[in-house]
């Protein structure tokens, strides 16, 4: 039942943004990395949630690019965002699937898991893994499970989001993106 509700919520979010009269304007602002203005013109909670999720992904992409051996090799393939309240605690995760060049010159996938740190008011990385196959390392298996559990269709951001963020990177605009104050507030209240 919970999964059906999550899928319906994701569908409603996508339809709401598309149906919203300011949807094209919101997308235009997001394409420029101007998440603050996109959030400010969003007319409903669903549209605002889409802006908050994409902003969180963009901020996490900015961080991972700065840590890559070859930053120019960054390509965002998929992005996932999950924020849920568990009692008084809010858990917010971002998972990125990227393609990058490794130190040995090979190119491959990298799964990046971030979580929102309320005390620091920022996203911090939990792990970067090149595959999600379970092995004998209990800590890595826990991280792989968190990543796999977050990578559900109901948490997946649109292809438009991925394209916008890749374009921000290609146009050297990703460095200008900062975390919305609304993201910080939402992550502590969800």
TIVO-2410 file (N, C-alpha, C; in nm, 3 decimals):
# residues 190
REC num residu      c1      c2      c3 atome chaine
REC   1      X   0.082  -0.119   0.000     N      A
REC   1      X   0.000   0.000   0.000    CA      A
REC   1      X   0.086   0.126   0.000     C      A
REC   2      X   0.192   0.124   0.084     N      A
REC   2      X   0.282   0.239   0.094    CA      A
REC   2      X   0.347   0.267  -0.041     C      A
REC   3      X   0.383   0.160  -0.113     N      A
REC   3      X   0.448   0.176  -0.242    CA      A
REC   3      X   0.352   0.237  -0.344     C      A
REC   4      X   0.226   0.194  -0.340     N      A
REC   4      X   0.125   0.249  -0.432    CA      A
REC   4      X   0.106   0.397  -0.405     C      A
REC   5      X   0.100   0.435  -0.278     N      A
REC   5      X   0.085   0.576  -0.242    CA      A
REC   5      X   0.205   0.656  -0.292     C      A
REC   6      X   0.326   0.600  -0.276     N      A
REC   6      X   0.447   0.670  -0.321    CA      A
REC   6      X   0.447   0.689  -0.472     C      A
REC   7      X   0.404   0.586  -0.547     N      A
REC   7      X   0.398   0.597  -0.693    CA      A
REC   7      X   0.294   0.701  -0.734     C      A
REC   8      X   0.179   0.699  -0.668     N      A
REC   8      X   0.077   0.798  -0.699    CA      A
REC   8      X   0.124   0.939  -0.667     C      A
REC   9      X   0.195   0.956  -0.555     N      A
REC   9      X   0.248   1.087  -0.518    CA      A
REC   9      X   0.346   1.137  -0.624     C      A
REC  10      X   0.435   1.049  -0.670     N      A
REC  10      X   0.531   1.088  -0.773    CA      A
REC  10      X   0.458   1.130  -0.901     C      A
REC  11      X   0.354   1.055  -0.938     N      A
REC  11      X   0.275   1.088  -1.056    CA      A
REC  11      X   0.209   1.224  -1.040     C      A
REC  12      X   0.150   1.247  -0.924     N      A
REC  12      X   0.084   1.375  -0.897    CA      A
REC  12      X   0.185   1.489  -0.903     C      A
REC  13      X   0.308   1.468  -0.851     N      A
REC  13      X   0.410   1.572  -0.856    CA      A
REC  13      X   0.444   1.608  -1.000     C      A
REC  14      X   0.461   1.508  -1.083     N      A
REC  14      X   0.498   1.533  -1.222    CA      A
REC  14      X   0.384   1.603  -1.296     C      A
REC  15      X   0.262   1.553  -1.278     N      A
REC  15      X   0.147   1.613  -1.345    CA      A
REC  15      X   0.123   1.755  -1.295     C      A
REC  16      X   0.139   1.776  -1.165     N      A
REC  16      X   0.116   1.910  -1.109    CA      A
REC  16      X   0.213   2.011  -1.167     C      A
REC  17      X   0.340   1.971  -1.179     N      A
REC  17      X   0.438   2.064  -1.234    CA      A
REC  17      X   0.407   2.093  -1.381     C      A
REC  18      X   0.370   1.989  -1.455     N      A
REC  18      X   0.340   2.008  -1.597    CA      A
REC  18      X   0.214   2.092  -1.616     C      A
REC  19      X   0.114   2.070  -1.532     N      A
REC  19      X  -0.014   2.140  -1.546    CA      A
REC  19      X  -0.011   2.282  -1.492     C      A
REC  20      X   0.082   2.308  -1.405     N      A
REC  20      X   0.091   2.440  -1.341    CA      A
REC  20      X   0.120   2.545  -1.448     C      A
REC  21      X   0.046   2.656  -1.443     N      A
REC  21      X   0.064   2.763  -1.541    CA      A
REC  21      X   0.205   2.816  -1.545     C      A
REC  22      X   0.275   2.813  -1.433     N      A
REC  22      X   0.411   2.865  -1.429    CA      A
REC  22      X   0.514   2.753  -1.447     C      A
REC  23      X   0.470   2.634  -1.486     N      A
REC  23      X   0.559   2.519  -1.502    CA      A
REC  23      X   0.676   2.546  -1.595     C      A
REC  24      X   0.649   2.606  -1.710     N      A
REC  24      X   0.756   2.636  -1.805    CA      A
REC  24      X   0.854   2.737  -1.746     C      A
REC  25      X   0.803   2.834  -1.675     N      A
REC  25      X   0.888   2.935  -1.612    CA      A
REC  25      X   0.973   2.872  -1.501     C      A
REC  26      X   0.912   2.783  -1.424     N      A
REC  26      X   0.985   2.712  -1.318    CA      A
REC  26      X   1.100   2.634  -1.380     C      A
REC  27      X   1.069   2.558  -1.486     N      A
REC  27      X   1.173   2.479  -1.552    CA      A
REC  27      X   1.282   2.568  -1.611     C      A
REC  28      X   1.244   2.683  -1.662     N      A
REC  28      X   1.341   2.777  -1.717    CA      A
REC  28      X   1.438   2.824  -1.607     C      A
REC  29      X   1.383   2.859  -1.492     N      A
REC  29      X   1.470   2.900  -1.381    CA      A
REC  29      X   1.560   2.785  -1.336     C      A
REC  30      X   1.505   2.664  -1.328     N      A
REC  30      X   1.587   2.550  -1.286    CA      A
REC  30      X   1.698   2.523  -1.389     C      A
REC  31      X   1.668   2.542  -1.516     N      A
REC  31      X   1.768   2.521  -1.620    CA      A
REC  31      X   1.884   2.619  -1.608     C      A
REC  32      X   1.859   2.734  -1.545     N      A
REC  32      X   1.963   2.834  -1.523    CA      A
REC  32      X   2.032   2.816  -1.387     C      A
REC  33      X   1.984   2.718  -1.309     N      A
REC  33      X   2.039   2.698  -1.176    CA      A
REC  33      X   1.983   2.795  -1.074     C      A
REC  34      X   1.877   2.866  -1.110     N      A
REC  34      X   1.815   2.965  -1.022    CA      A
REC  34      X   1.698   2.900  -0.947     C      A
REC  35      X   1.732   2.814  -0.853     N      A
REC  35      X   1.632   2.739  -0.779    CA      A
REC  35      X   1.551   2.828  -0.684     C      A
REC  36      X   1.610   2.936  -0.640     N      A
REC  36      X   1.537   3.026  -0.549    CA      A
REC  36      X   1.417   3.088  -0.621     C      A
REC  37      X   1.438   3.141  -0.741     N      A
REC  37      X   1.326   3.199  -0.815    CA      A
REC  37      X   1.227   3.091  -0.859     C      A
REC  38      X   1.277   2.974  -0.895     N      A
REC  38      X   1.187   2.864  -0.933    CA      A
REC  38      X   1.096   2.830  -0.815     C      A
REC  39      X   1.154   2.822  -0.696     N      A
REC  39      X   1.076   2.791  -0.576    CA      A
REC  39      X   0.976   2.903  -0.546     C      A
REC  40      X   1.019   3.026  -0.560     N      A
REC  40      X   0.933   3.140  -0.527    CA      A
REC  40      X   0.811   3.152  -0.617     C      A
REC  41      X   0.821   3.108  -0.743     N      A
REC  41      X   0.704   3.117  -0.831    CA      A
REC  41      X   0.622   2.988  -0.834     C      A
REC  42      X   0.671   2.883  -0.771     N      A
REC  42      X   0.593   2.759  -0.765    CA      A
REC  42      X   0.463   2.787  -0.689     C      A
REC  43      X   0.352   2.743  -0.747     N      A
REC  43      X   0.221   2.779  -0.694    CA      A
REC  43      X   0.166   2.680  -0.592     C      A
REC  44      X   0.221   2.561  -0.585     N      A
REC  44      X   0.166   2.462  -0.492    CA      A
REC  44      X   0.278   2.379  -0.429     C      A
REC  45      X   0.242   2.305  -0.326     N      A
REC  45      X   0.342   2.227  -0.253    CA      A
REC  45      X   0.410   2.122  -0.341     C      A
REC  46      X   0.336   2.066  -0.435     N      A
REC  46      X   0.394   1.964  -0.523    CA      A
REC  46      X   0.503   2.024  -0.612     C      A
REC  47      X   0.475   2.140  -0.668     N      A
REC  47      X   0.575   2.208  -0.753    CA      A
REC  47      X   0.697   2.248  -0.670     C      A
REC  48      X   0.673   2.295  -0.549     N      A
REC  48      X   0.784   2.333  -0.460    CA      A
REC  48      X   0.868   2.212  -0.424     C      A
REC  49      X   0.803   2.097  -0.403     N      A
REC  49      X   0.876   1.974  -0.370    CA      A
REC  49      X   0.967   1.931  -0.485     C      A
REC  50      X   0.921   1.950  -0.608     N      A
REC  50      X   1.003   1.917  -0.725    CA      A
REC  50      X   1.127   2.006  -0.730     C      A
REC  51      X   1.109   2.135  -0.704     N      A
REC  51      X   1.222   2.230  -0.704    CA      A
REC  51      X   1.320   2.194  -0.593     C      A
REC  52      X   1.270   2.165  -0.474     N      A
REC  52      X   1.356   2.129  -0.361    CA      A
REC  52      X   1.437   2.004  -0.393     C      A
REC  53      X   1.373   1.903  -0.450     N      A
REC  53      X   1.443   1.778  -0.483    CA      A
REC  53      X   1.553   1.802  -0.586     C      A
REC  54      X   1.521   1.875  -0.694     N      A
REC  54      X   1.621   1.900  -0.797    CA      A
REC  54      X   1.736   1.984  -0.743     C      A
REC  55      X   1.703   2.082  -0.659     N      A
REC  55      X   1.808   2.164  -0.598    CA      A
REC  55      X   1.902   2.079  -0.514     C      A
REC  56      X   1.847   1.987  -0.435     N      A
REC  56      X   1.929   1.899  -0.352    CA      A
REC  56      X   2.022   1.814  -0.439     C      A
REC  57      X   1.969   1.762  -0.549     N      A
REC  57      X   2.050   1.682  -0.641    CA      A
REC  57      X   2.160   1.767  -0.702     C      A
REC  58      X   2.128   1.888  -0.745     N      A
REC  58      X   2.229   1.976  -0.805    CA      A
REC  58      X   2.341   2.007  -0.705     C      A
REC  59      X   2.304   2.034  -0.581     N      A
REC  59      X   2.405   2.063  -0.477    CA      A
REC  59      X   2.495   1.941  -0.455     C      A
REC  60      X   2.436   1.822  -0.453     N      A
REC  60      X   2.516   1.700  -0.434    CA      A
REC  60      X   2.605   1.674  -0.556     C      A
REC  61      X   2.555   1.703  -0.676     N      A
REC  61      X   2.637   1.689  -0.798    CA      A
REC  61      X   2.756   1.784  -0.793     C      A
REC  62      X   2.732   1.905  -0.750     N      A
REC  62      X   2.840   2.003  -0.736    CA      A
REC  62      X   2.949   1.947  -0.644     C      A
REC  63      X   2.908   1.884  -0.534     N      A
REC  63      X   3.004   1.826  -0.441    CA      A
REC  63      X   3.082   1.711  -0.503     C      A
REC  64      X   3.013   1.619  -0.568     N      A
REC  64      X   3.082   1.501  -0.623    CA      A
REC  64      X   3.179   1.543  -0.734     C      A
REC  65      X   3.142   1.640  -0.815     N      A
REC  65      X   3.232   1.686  -0.921    CA      A
REC  65      X   3.363   1.735  -0.861     C      A
REC  66      X   3.355   1.804  -0.749     N      A
REC  66      X   3.476   1.858  -0.686    CA      A
REC  66      X   3.566   1.749  -0.630     C      A
REC  67      X   3.516   1.627  -0.619     N      A
REC  67      X   3.594   1.518  -0.560    CA      A
REC  67      X   3.642   1.415  -0.662     C      A
REC  68      X   3.601   1.429  -0.785     N      A
REC  68      X   3.639   1.330  -0.887    CA      A
REC  68      X   3.784   1.347  -0.930     C      A
REC  69      X   3.847   1.238  -0.967     N      A
REC  69      X   3.985   1.241  -1.018    CA      A
REC  69      X   3.990   1.323  -1.147     C      A
REC  70      X   3.891   1.301  -1.233     N      A
REC  70      X   3.879   1.379  -1.357    CA      A
REC  70      X   3.741   1.443  -1.358     C      A
REC  71      X   3.728   1.563  -1.301     N      A
REC  71      X   3.596   1.627  -1.291    CA      A
REC  71      X   3.527   1.645  -1.426     C      A
REC  72      X   3.604   1.662  -1.533     N      A
REC  72      X   3.543   1.684  -1.666    CA      A
REC  72      X   3.470   1.560  -1.717     C      A
REC  73      X   3.495   1.444  -1.654     N      A
REC  73      X   3.432   1.320  -1.699    CA      A
REC  73      X   3.293   1.298  -1.638     C      A
REC  74      X   3.249   1.388  -1.551     N      A
REC  74      X   3.120   1.374  -1.483    CA      A
REC  74      X   3.003   1.374  -1.581     C      A
REC  75      X   2.915   1.275  -1.569     N      A
REC  75      X   2.787   1.273  -1.639    CA      A
REC  75      X   2.685   1.213  -1.542     C      A
REC  76      X   2.583   1.291  -1.509     N      A
REC  76      X   2.475   1.241  -1.425    CA      A
REC  76      X   2.385   1.152  -1.511     C      A
REC  77      X   2.362   1.030  -1.466     N      A
REC  77      X   2.278   0.934  -1.538    CA      A
REC  77      X   2.138   0.926  -1.478     C      A
REC  78      X   2.130   0.917  -1.344     N      A
REC  78      X   2.002   0.909  -1.274    CA      A
REC  78      X   2.015   0.979  -1.140     C      A
REC  79      X   1.902   1.026  -1.088     N      A
REC  79      X   1.901   1.092  -0.958    CA      A
REC  79      X   1.776   1.050  -0.881     C      A
REC  80      X   1.794   1.029  -0.752     N      A
REC  80      X   1.686   0.985  -0.664    CA      A
REC  80      X   1.685   1.074  -0.539     C      A
REC  81      X   1.565   1.105  -0.492     N      A
REC  81      X   1.550   1.190  -0.374    CA      A
REC  81      X   1.441   1.130  -0.287     C      A
REC  82      X   1.473   1.114  -0.158     N      A
REC  82      X   1.374   1.061  -0.064    CA      A
REC  82      X   1.382   1.140   0.065     C      A
REC  83      X   1.269   1.187   0.109     N      A
REC  83      X   1.261   1.257   0.238    CA      A
REC  83      X   1.140   1.203   0.311     C      A
REC  84      X   1.162   1.150   0.429     N      A
REC  84      X   1.052   1.093   0.505    CA      A
REC  84      X   1.071   1.119   0.653     C      A
REC  85      X   0.959   1.131   0.720     N      A
REC  85      X   0.961   1.156   0.864    CA      A
REC  85      X   0.944   1.023   0.937     C      A
REC  86      X   1.032   1.000   1.032     N      A
REC  86      X   1.027   0.879   1.113    CA      A
REC  86      X   1.022   0.926   1.258     C      A
REC  87      X   0.902   0.929   1.314     N      A
REC  87      X   0.886   0.986   1.447    CA      A
REC  87      X   0.915   1.135   1.442     C      A
REC  88      X   1.006   1.180   1.526     N      A
REC  88      X   1.047   1.321   1.526    CA      A
REC  88      X   1.167   1.347   1.435     C      A
REC  89      X   1.217   1.243   1.375     N      A
REC  89      X   1.339   1.252   1.295    CA      A
REC  89      X   1.304   1.253   1.147     C      A
REC  90      X   1.371   1.338   1.070     N      A
REC  90      X   1.351   1.343   0.925    CA      A
REC  90      X   1.474   1.284   0.858     C      A
REC  91      X   1.449   1.191   0.768     N      A
REC  91      X   1.557   1.128   0.692    CA      A
REC  91      X   1.545   1.174   0.548     C      A
REC  92      X   1.650   1.238   0.497     N      A
REC  92      X   1.651   1.284   0.359    CA      A
REC  92      X   1.776   1.231   0.291     C      A
REC  93      X   1.754   1.154   0.183     N      A
REC  93      X   1.864   1.094   0.107    CA      A
REC  93      X   1.861   1.143  -0.037     C      A
REC  94      X   1.979   1.156  -0.094     N      A
REC  94      X   1.996   1.177  -0.238    CA      A
REC  94      X   2.090   1.068  -0.286     C      A
REC  95      X   2.051   1.000  -0.393     N      A
REC  95      X   2.138   0.901  -0.456    CA      A
REC  95      X   2.158   0.943  -0.601     C      A
REC  96      X   2.283   0.948  -0.642     N      A
REC  96      X   2.319   0.983  -0.779    CA      A
REC  96      X   2.382   0.862  -0.845     C      A
REC  97      X   2.347   0.837  -0.968     N      A
REC  97      X   2.418   0.740  -1.050    CA      A
REC  97      X   2.490   0.824  -1.155     C      A
REC  98      X   2.623   0.819  -1.151     N      A
REC  98      X   2.699   0.899  -1.246    CA      A
REC  98      X   2.792   0.810  -1.326     C      A
REC  99      X   2.839   0.861  -1.436     N      A
REC  99      X   2.945   0.798  -1.513    CA      A
REC  99      X   3.066   0.887  -1.496     C      A
REC 100      X   3.180   0.825  -1.470     N      A
REC 100      X   3.302   0.903  -1.449    CA      A
REC 100      X   3.425   0.822  -1.489     C      A
REC 101      X   3.535   0.891  -1.504     N      A
REC 101      X   3.662   0.826  -1.534    CA      A
REC 101      X   3.734   0.800  -1.403     C      A
REC 102      X   3.782   0.678  -1.388     N      A
REC 102      X   3.855   0.639  -1.267    CA      A
REC 102      X   4.004   0.664  -1.286     C      A
REC 103      X   4.081   0.646  -1.181     N      A
REC 103      X   4.224   0.673  -1.182    CA      A
REC 103      X   4.302   0.591  -1.284     C      A
REC 104      X   4.252   0.472  -1.317     N      A
REC 104      X   4.322   0.388  -1.414    CA      A
REC 104      X   4.283   0.419  -1.559     C      A
REC 105      X   4.202   0.524  -1.578     N      A
REC 105      X   4.164   0.565  -1.713    CA      A
REC 105      X   4.036   0.501  -1.763     C      A
REC 106      X   3.983   0.404  -1.690     N      A
REC 106      X   3.858   0.341  -1.732    CA      A
REC 106      X   3.740   0.429  -1.691     C      A
REC 107      X   3.631   0.412  -1.763     N      A
REC 107      X   3.509   0.487  -1.732    CA      A
REC 107      X   3.404   0.388  -1.685     C      A
REC 108      X   3.327   0.429  -1.585     N      A
REC 108      X   3.224   0.340  -1.534    CA      A
REC 108      X   3.128   0.412  -1.443     C      A
REC 109      X   3.033   0.336  -1.388     N      A
REC 109      X   2.933   0.397  -1.300    CA      A
REC 109      X   2.987   0.419  -1.159     C      A
REC 110      X   2.930   0.518  -1.094     N      A
REC 110      X   2.959   0.543  -0.953    CA      A
REC 110      X   2.827   0.578  -0.889     C      A
REC 111      X   2.797   0.509  -0.779     N      A
REC 111      X   2.675   0.534  -0.703    CA      A
REC 111      X   2.712   0.620  -0.584     C      A
REC 112      X   2.650   0.735  -0.573     N      A
REC 112      X   2.684   0.832  -0.469    CA      A
REC 112      X   2.563   0.852  -0.379     C      A
REC 113      X   2.582   0.830  -0.250     N      A
REC 113      X   2.475   0.845  -0.153    CA      A
REC 113      X   2.506   0.963  -0.062     C      A
REC 114      X   2.409   1.054  -0.052     N      A
REC 114      X   2.419   1.170   0.036    CA      A
REC 114      X   2.302   1.168   0.133     C      A
REC 115      X   2.325   1.221   0.250     N      A
REC 115      X   2.216   1.238   0.346    CA      A
REC 115      X   2.222   1.380   0.400     C      A
REC 116      X   2.106   1.431   0.438     N      A
REC 116      X   2.099   1.567   0.489    CA      A
REC 116      X   2.138   1.567   0.636     C      A
REC 117      X   2.234   1.650   0.670     N      A
REC 117      X   2.282   1.665   0.808    CA      A
REC 117      X   2.217   1.791   0.865     C      A
REC 118      X   2.117   1.772   0.952     N      A
REC 118      X   2.043   1.886   1.007    CA      A
REC 118      X   2.131   1.981   1.086     C      A
REC 119      X   2.225   1.927   1.163     N      A
REC 119      X   2.311   2.013   1.245    CA      A
REC 119      X   2.399   2.104   1.158     C      A
REC 120      X   2.450   2.050   1.049     N      A
REC 120      X   2.537   2.128   0.960    CA      A
REC 120      X   2.457   2.202   0.853     C      A
REC 121      X   2.328   2.173   0.840     N      A
REC 121      X   2.241   2.231   0.737    CA      A
REC 121      X   2.298   2.213   0.597     C      A
REC 122      X   2.341   2.090   0.570     N      A
REC 122      X   2.394   2.060   0.436    CA      A
REC 122      X   2.387   1.910   0.410     C      A
REC 123      X   2.404   1.875   0.283     N      A
REC 123      X   2.412   1.736   0.244    CA      A
REC 123      X   2.557   1.689   0.258     C      A
REC 124      X   2.575   1.573   0.318     N      A
REC 124      X   2.708   1.515   0.330    CA      A
REC 124      X   2.706   1.377   0.266     C      A
REC 125      X   2.821   1.339   0.211     N      A
REC 125      X   2.823   1.209   0.142    CA      A
REC 125      X   2.831   1.096   0.243     C      A
REC 126      X   2.754   0.991   0.214     N      A
REC 126      X   2.758   0.871   0.295    CA      A
REC 126      X   2.856   0.771   0.236     C      A
REC 127      X   2.854   0.759   0.103     N      A
REC 127      X   2.948   0.669   0.037    CA      A
REC 127      X   2.945   0.690  -0.114     C      A
REC 128      X   3.053   0.646  -0.176     N      A
REC 128      X   3.064   0.639  -0.321    CA      A
REC 128      X   3.103   0.496  -0.353     C      A
REC 129      X   3.023   0.426  -0.432     N      A
REC 129      X   3.049   0.286  -0.462    CA      A
REC 129      X   3.043   0.262  -0.612     C      A
REC 130      X   3.130   0.175  -0.661     N      A
REC 130      X   3.131   0.147  -0.805    CA      A
REC 130      X   3.037   0.033  -0.843     C      A
REC 131      X   2.991  -0.045  -0.745     N      A
REC 131      X   2.887  -0.144  -0.774    CA      A
REC 131      X   2.806  -0.170  -0.648     C      A
REC 132      X   2.691  -0.231  -0.667     N      A
REC 132      X   2.600  -0.254  -0.556    CA      A
REC 132      X   2.587  -0.401  -0.519     C      A
REC 133      X   2.681  -0.483  -0.567     N      A
REC 133      X   2.681  -0.625  -0.535    CA      A
REC 133      X   2.720  -0.645  -0.390     C      A
REC 134      X   2.640  -0.721  -0.317     N      A
REC 134      X   2.669  -0.749  -0.177    CA      A
REC 134      X   2.794  -0.836  -0.166     C      A
REC 135      X   2.875  -0.810  -0.062     N      A
REC 135      X   2.997  -0.887  -0.039    CA      A
REC 135      X   3.013  -0.914   0.110     C      A
REC 136      X   3.135  -0.935   0.157     N      A
REC 136      X   3.159  -0.969   0.298    CA      A
REC 136      X   3.176  -0.848   0.390     C      A
REC 137      X   3.175  -0.728   0.334     N      A
REC 137      X   3.195  -0.607   0.413    CA      A
REC 137      X   3.061  -0.556   0.465     C      A
REC 138      X   3.036  -0.573   0.594     N      A
REC 138      X   2.906  -0.539   0.654    CA      A
REC 138      X   2.873  -0.391   0.639     C      A
REC 139      X   2.972  -0.303   0.656     N      A
REC 139      X   2.948  -0.159   0.645    CA      A
REC 139      X   2.910  -0.123   0.501     C      A
REC 140      X   2.987  -0.173   0.405     N      A
REC 140      X   2.954  -0.144   0.265    CA      A
REC 140      X   2.820  -0.205   0.225     C      A
REC 141      X   2.788  -0.323   0.279     N      A
REC 141      X   2.659  -0.384   0.248    CA      A
REC 141      X   2.543  -0.298   0.299     C      A
REC 142      X   2.561  -0.238   0.417     N      A
REC 142      X   2.459  -0.147   0.470    CA      A
REC 142      X   2.443  -0.027   0.378     C      A
REC 143      X   2.553   0.030   0.334     N      A
REC 143      X   2.549   0.144   0.242    CA      A
REC 143      X   2.484   0.104   0.109     C      A
REC 144      X   2.519  -0.013   0.059     N      A
REC 144      X   2.461  -0.060  -0.067    CA      A
REC 144      X   2.310  -0.080  -0.054     C      A
REC 145      X   2.266  -0.128   0.061     N      A
REC 145      X   2.123  -0.147   0.083    CA      A
REC 145      X   2.050  -0.013   0.088     C      A
REC 146      X   2.109   0.085   0.156     N      A
REC 146      X   2.047   0.219   0.160    CA      A
REC 146      X   2.035   0.274   0.019     C      A
REC 147      X   2.142   0.263  -0.058     N      A
REC 147      X   2.140   0.313  -0.196    CA      A
REC 147      X   2.034   0.240  -0.277     C      A
REC 148      X   2.035   0.107  -0.271     N      A
REC 148      X   1.937   0.028  -0.348    CA      A
REC 148      X   1.794   0.058  -0.307     C      A
REC 149      X   1.771   0.071  -0.176     N      A
REC 149      X   1.635   0.101  -0.127    CA      A
REC 149      X   1.588   0.240  -0.170     C      A
REC 150      X   1.680   0.334  -0.185     N      A
REC 150      X   1.644   0.469  -0.228    CA      A
REC 150      X   1.618   0.474  -0.378     C      A
REC 151      X   1.680   0.385  -0.452     N      A
REC 151      X   1.668   0.385  -0.598    CA      A
REC 151      X   1.539   0.316  -0.643     C      A
REC 152      X   1.426   0.373  -0.605     N      A
REC 152      X   1.296   0.322  -0.648    CA      A
REC 152      X   1.235   0.419  -0.747     C      A
REC 153      X   1.141   0.371  -0.826     N      A
REC 153      X   1.080   0.456  -0.928    CA      A
REC 153      X   1.007   0.576  -0.865     C      A
REC 154      X   0.955   0.557  -0.744     N      A
REC 154      X   0.883   0.669  -0.682    CA      A
REC 154      X   0.977   0.780  -0.635     C      A
REC 155      X   1.105   0.748  -0.618     N      A
REC 155      X   1.204   0.848  -0.575    CA      A
REC 155      X   1.285   0.905  -0.691     C      A
REC 156      X   1.268   0.849  -0.810     N      A
REC 156      X   1.350   0.889  -0.924    CA      A
REC 156      X   1.305   1.024  -0.978     C      A
REC 157      X   1.403   1.113  -0.999     N      A
REC 157      X   1.374   1.242  -1.058    CA      A
REC 157      X   1.366   1.227  -1.209     C      A
REC 158      X   1.303   1.322  -1.273     N      A
REC 158      X   1.276   1.314  -1.417    CA      A
REC 158      X   1.403   1.322  -1.501     C      A
REC 159      X   1.389   1.274  -1.624     N      A
REC 159      X   1.498   1.288  -1.721    CA      A
REC 159      X   1.528   1.436  -1.745     C      A
REC 160      X   1.424   1.521  -1.737     N      A
REC 160      X   1.443   1.665  -1.753    CA      A
REC 160      X   1.536   1.721  -1.647     C      A
REC 161      X   1.521   1.673  -1.525     N      A
REC 161      X   1.610   1.714  -1.415    CA      A
REC 161      X   1.754   1.676  -1.447     C      A
REC 162      X   1.774   1.553  -1.489     N      A
REC 162      X   1.909   1.505  -1.521    CA      A
REC 162      X   1.969   1.588  -1.633     C      A
REC 163      X   1.891   1.616  -1.736     N      A
REC 163      X   1.939   1.697  -1.849    CA      A
REC 163      X   1.975   1.838  -1.803     C      A
REC 164      X   1.890   1.899  -1.721     N      A
REC 164      X   1.918   2.035  -1.673    CA      A
REC 164      X   2.049   2.038  -1.594     C      A
REC 165      X   2.068   1.942  -1.506     N      A
REC 165      X   2.190   1.942  -1.424    CA      A
REC 165      X   2.313   1.914  -1.509     C      A
REC 166      X   2.304   1.823  -1.605     N      A
REC 166      X   2.418   1.800  -1.695    CA      A
REC 166      X   2.449   1.925  -1.777     C      A
REC 167      X   2.347   1.998  -1.817     N      A
REC 167      X   2.369   2.123  -1.891    CA      A
REC 167      X   2.432   2.229  -1.801     C      A
REC 168      X   2.388   2.238  -1.676     N      A
REC 168      X   2.452   2.332  -1.582    CA      A
REC 168      X   2.600   2.301  -1.570     C      A
REC 169      X   2.632   2.172  -1.560     N      A
REC 169      X   2.773   2.132  -1.550    CA      A
REC 169      X   2.848   2.169  -1.678     C      A
REC 170      X   2.791   2.135  -1.793     N      A
REC 170      X   2.857   2.161  -1.922    CA      A
REC 170      X   2.881   2.310  -1.944     C      A
REC 171      X   2.791   2.393  -1.889     N      A
REC 171      X   2.802   2.538  -1.906    CA      A
REC 171      X   2.871   2.607  -1.789     C      A
REC 172      X   2.941   2.531  -1.706     N      A
REC 172      X   3.013   2.583  -1.589    CA      A
REC 172      X   2.924   2.664  -1.495     C      A
REC 173      X   2.798   2.624  -1.481     N      A
REC 173      X   2.706   2.694  -1.392    CA      A
REC 173      X   2.675   2.614  -1.265     C      A
REC 174      X   2.716   2.490  -1.260     N      A
REC 174      X   2.686   2.406  -1.144    CA      A
REC 174      X   2.752   2.462  -1.018     C      A
REC 175      X   2.868   2.524  -1.033     N      A
REC 175      X   2.939   2.582  -0.918    CA      A
REC 175      X   2.861   2.693  -0.850     C      A
REC 176      X   2.766   2.754  -0.920     N      A
REC 176      X   2.692   2.867  -0.863    CA      A
REC 176      X   2.569   2.823  -0.784     C      A
REC 177      X   2.535   2.695  -0.790     N      A
REC 177      X   2.415   2.645  -0.723    CA      A
REC 177      X   2.441   2.635  -0.573     C      A
REC 178      X   2.343   2.681  -0.495     N      A
REC 178      X   2.351   2.667  -0.349    CA      A
REC 178      X   2.221   2.608  -0.298     C      A
REC 179      X   2.228   2.550  -0.180     N      A
REC 179      X   2.112   2.484  -0.122    CA      A
REC 179      X   2.008   2.588  -0.079     C      A
REC 180      X   1.886   2.567  -0.122     N      A
REC 180      X   1.776   2.656  -0.086    CA      A
REC 180      X   1.751   2.654   0.064     C      A
REC 181      X   1.718   2.768   0.118     N      A
REC 181      X   1.677   2.776   0.258    CA      A
REC 181      X   1.554   2.687   0.277     C      A
REC 182      X   1.465   2.685   0.177     N      A
REC 182      X   1.344   2.602   0.185    CA      A
REC 182      X   1.381   2.455   0.198     C      A
REC 183      X   1.490   2.412   0.135     N      A
REC 183      X   1.535   2.273   0.147    CA      A
REC 183      X   1.575   2.242   0.290     C      A
REC 184      X   1.644   2.335   0.351     N      A
REC 184      X   1.688   2.316   0.489    CA      A
REC 184      X   1.567   2.309   0.582     C      A
REC 185      X   1.469   2.395   0.557     N      A
REC 185      X   1.350   2.396   0.641    CA      A
REC 185      X   1.267   2.269   0.619     C      A
REC 186      X   1.253   2.228   0.493     N      A
REC 186      X   1.175   2.110   0.463    CA      A
REC 186      X   1.239   1.984   0.520     C      A
REC 187      X   1.371   1.976   0.514     N      A
REC 187      X   1.440   1.858   0.563    CA      A
REC 187      X   1.426   1.844   0.714     C      A
REC 188      X   1.396   1.950   0.782     N      A
REC 188      X   1.378   1.940   0.928    CA      A
REC 188      X   1.231   1.928   0.966     C      A
REC 189      X   1.138   1.940   0.867     N      A
REC 189      X   0.996   1.935   0.899    CA      A
REC 189      X   0.918   1.828   0.828     C      A
REC 190      X   0.975   1.764   0.727     N      A
REC 190      X   0.900   1.671   0.642    CA      A
REC 190      X   0.811   1.579   0.721     C      A
***
